Amino acid sequence: MYIIYRLPFRDDGKWKSAGNADDPSRHGHGAAQYYSFDFRHNPEGAEVLAARGGTVIFVENNQTCNTYNLPTGDPCEGKPGYGNAVLIRHLDNTVAAYNHMQKGSIPVVKGNWVAQGQKIGLSGNTGYSSEPHLHFGICAYWNSKDDMGPGFPTIFQDKNHLAWRPHVGDVLHSDNDYKRQEQWKWCSKCQGLFFAGNPGSVCPAGPGGQTGGGNYILVRNTANAPGQQNWRWCSKCEGLYFAGNPGSVCPAGPGGHTGGGNYTLEQDIGPLIDNVGPGYNGQDNWRWCSKCHGLFFAGNPGSVCPAGPGGHSKTGSGNYVLYKARFNPVQGDWHTCSKCRVLFYGGGPGSKCPKGNGVHDKTGSKQYYITIDTIEYPGNSEFRRCDKCKALWWTGPTTSKCPVGSGGHSKSQTGHVYYLVSYNSSTPFPLPTPDQGGWTVCEKCMSLYYVKELPKTAECLSSGGKHSTFFGDDTFCVLISDK
């Protein structure tokens, strides 16, 4: 399941797909640019818009050279092939590249948060470019030009398609004026909604700002969006409030909420309405507070209102639906214990091993990546990380053995819930790492362990003995490693 991106430009009828779609073998770019796109626009100078919101991590805005249109020996030699470019990191750590733009046309700088549909430059013909065009692609991660992940397929939404990937020669009709903004969070203290893209939020439930989770997507500054407009972002408390009625109350101080933007919320359409395409999921039961005019989640008790005691009031409110992004987060820092061979989480302190000095050892281990909090991928979602020994174990059976204390493994962690481990598959999901098969579950301790290491040091977490295969010799899990 993929995020659906908007085409990175306005709908002026002059954009066409020039190549690189669908087939990575059709072009000579490296792995980081597989599945990238060349979008042609003639003449140059068309506005380039963010296909998805995120944080700017790289900007080049001063290149004038064009390798293909200049004679050999020109000072262009040695300049970066991307010309003038912007890199934007999204909330799932993927990075979008926008290359070959005009010199001096990029208004954003490193560290800026940009919303989907925000202008980030003008199309150009700089760098390794043979004609005016925009090179656009998504890579799995980016640390530097020498340390980046491979590209993977990108799905767009335009005016004529719900989920679609352009092909060479297609005329492209963007709907990027219908803007969405990510990074809205739910506060677990006051039950309100706040924008986490800027620091300094204020919570009426106590000091320390707002804290919470989720990644909610709001439609902003769109005149024709369905739903109720005139919702605003408060620049003082970072919350969302309804500006259609007077008398709002802000927890950041007297004078009511103040701010800008025009956000649109859908209301009274029922739960889990998904009309924006795959990759998004609706959550209803958000309410407008008649006292402070803020938006709060009525699904949990204990809301706190800055307008007075008794919590938020939903008197007279509709039922608002917010969209949550599903980007299938991936968790690294999983390792094979060199002693007992189970997979354990190195990111948490206090791991326990049944062999040696009682602590797991990741010496010589690769780093493994597992999808968490997701049910979209094929695999077994009944794996959990044990709070006590930090091993990954299968919760399907009723009994398990843990080397820490009495009883079985624990699954009471308050963070991640689902750990998706794909099985009998050579390509479970697109990640910047190769696959490794040969993992299975021990029928005694229910931990995931590496079968190929069984004859060496596979000490079982139960009371003595070696691991034993639970599923049989022909069923293996596939993990993702960095080597």
Rosetta blueprint (number, residue, H / E / L):
1 M L
2 Y L
3 I L
4 I E
5 Y E
6 R E
7 L L
8 P L
9 F E
10 R L
11 D L
12 D L
13 G L
14 K L
15 W L
16 K E
17 S E
18 A E
19 G E
20 N L
21 A L
22 D L
23 D L
24 P H
25 S H
26 R H
27 H L
28 G L
29 H L
30 G L
31 A H
32 A H
33 Q H
34 Y L
35 Y L
36 S L
37 F E
38 D E
39 F E
40 R E
41 H L
42 N L
43 P L
44 E L
45 G L
46 A L
47 E E
48 V E
49 L E
50 A L
51 A L
52 R L
53 G L
54 G E
55 T E
56 V E
57 I E
58 F E
59 V E
60 E E
61 N L
62 N L
63 Q L
64 T L
65 C L
66 N E
67 T H
68 Y H
69 N H
70 L L
71 P L
72 T L
73 G L
74 D L
75 P L
76 C L
77 E L
78 G L
79 K L
80 P L
81 G L
82 Y L
83 G L
84 N E
85 A E
86 V E
87 L E
88 I E
89 R E
90 H L
91 L L
92 D L
93 N L
94 T L
95 V E
96 A E
97 A E
98 Y E
99 N E
100 H E
101 M E
102 Q L
103 K L
104 G L
105 S L
106 I L
107 P L
108 V L
109 V L
110 K L
111 G L
112 N L
113 W E
114 V E
115 A L
116 Q L
117 G L
118 Q L
119 K E
120 I E
121 G E
122 L E
123 S E
124 G E
125 N L
126 T L
127 G E
128 Y L
129 S L
130 S L
131 E L
132 P L
133 H E
134 L E
135 H E
136 F E
137 G E
138 I E
139 C E
140 A L
141 Y L
142 W E
143 N E
144 S E
145 K L
146 D L
147 D E
148 M E
149 G L
150 P L
151 G E
152 F L
153 P L
154 T L
155 I E
156 F E
157 Q E
158 D E
159 K L
160 N L
161 H E
162 L E
163 A E
164 W E
165 R L
166 P L
167 H L
168 V L
169 G L
170 D L
171 V E
172 L L
173 H L
174 S L
175 D L
176 N L
177 D L
178 Y L
179 K E
180 R E
181 Q E
182 E E
183 Q E
184 W E
185 K E
186 W E
187 C E
188 S L
189 K L
190 C L
191 Q L
192 G E
193 L E
194 F E
195 F E
196 A L
197 G L
198 N L
199 P L
200 G L
201 S L
202 V L
203 C L
204 P L
205 A L
206 G L
207 P L
208 G L
209 G L
210 Q L
211 T L
212 G E
213 G E
214 G E
215 N E
216 Y E
217 I E
218 L E
219 V E
220 R E
221 N L
222 T L
223 A L
224 N L
225 A L
226 P L
227 G L
228 Q E
229 Q E
230 N E
231 W E
232 R E
233 W E
234 C E
235 S L
236 K L
237 C L
238 E L
239 G E
240 L E
241 Y E
242 F E
243 A L
244 G L
245 N L
246 P L
247 G L
248 S L
249 V L
250 C L
251 P L
252 A L
253 G L
254 P L
255 G L
256 G L
257 H L
258 T L
259 G E
260 G E
261 G E
262 N E
263 Y E
264 T E
265 L E
266 E E
267 Q E
268 D L
269 I L
270 G L
271 P L
272 L L
273 I L
274 D L
275 N L
276 V L
277 G L
278 P L
279 G L
280 Y E
281 N E
282 G E
283 Q E
284 D E
285 N E
286 W E
287 R E
288 W E
289 C L
290 S L
291 K L
292 C L
293 H L
294 G E
295 L E
296 F E
297 F E
298 A L
299 G L
300 N L
301 P L
302 G L
303 S L
304 V L
305 C L
306 P L
307 A L
308 G L
309 P L
310 G L
311 G L
312 H L
313 S L
314 K L
315 T L
316 G L
317 S L
318 G L
319 N L
320 Y E
321 V E
322 L E
323 Y E
324 K E
325 A E
326 R L
327 F L
328 N L
329 P L
330 V E
331 Q E
332 G E
333 D E
334 W E
335 H E
336 T E
337 C L
338 S L
339 K L
340 C L
341 R L
342 V E
343 L E
344 F E
345 Y E
346 G L
347 G L
348 G L
349 P L
350 G L
351 S L
352 K L
353 C L
354 P L
355 K L
356 G L
357 N L
358 G L
359 V L
360 H L
361 D L
362 K L
363 T L
364 G L
365 S L
366 K L
367 Q L
368 Y E
369 Y E
370 I E
371 T E
372 I E
373 D L
374 T L
375 I L
376 E L
377 Y L
378 P L
379 G L
380 N E
381 S E
382 E E
383 F E
384 R E
385 R E
386 C L
387 D L
388 K L
389 C L
390 K L
391 A E
392 L E
393 W E
394 W E
395 T L
396 G L
397 P L
398 T L
399 T L
400 S L
401 K L
402 C L
403 P L
404 V L
405 G L
406 S L
407 G L
408 G L
409 H L
410 S L
411 K L
412 S L
413 Q L
414 T L
415 G L
416 H L
417 V L
418 Y L
419 Y E
420 L E
421 V E
422 S E
423 Y E
424 N L
425 S L
426 S L
427 T L
428 P L
429 F L
430 P L
431 L L
432 P L
433 T L
434 P L
435 D E
436 Q E
437 G E
438 G E
439 W E
440 T E
441 V E
442 C E
443 E L
444 K L
445 C L
446 M L
447 S E
448 L E
449 Y E
450 Y E
451 V H
452 K H
453 E H
454 L H
455 P H
456 K H
457 T H
458 A L
459 E E
460 C L
461 L L
462 S L
463 S L
464 G L
465 G L
466 K E
467 H L
468 S L
469 T E
470 F L
471 F L
472 G L
473 D L
474 D L
475 T L
476 F L
477 C E
478 V E
479 L E
480 I E
481 S E
482 D L
483 K L
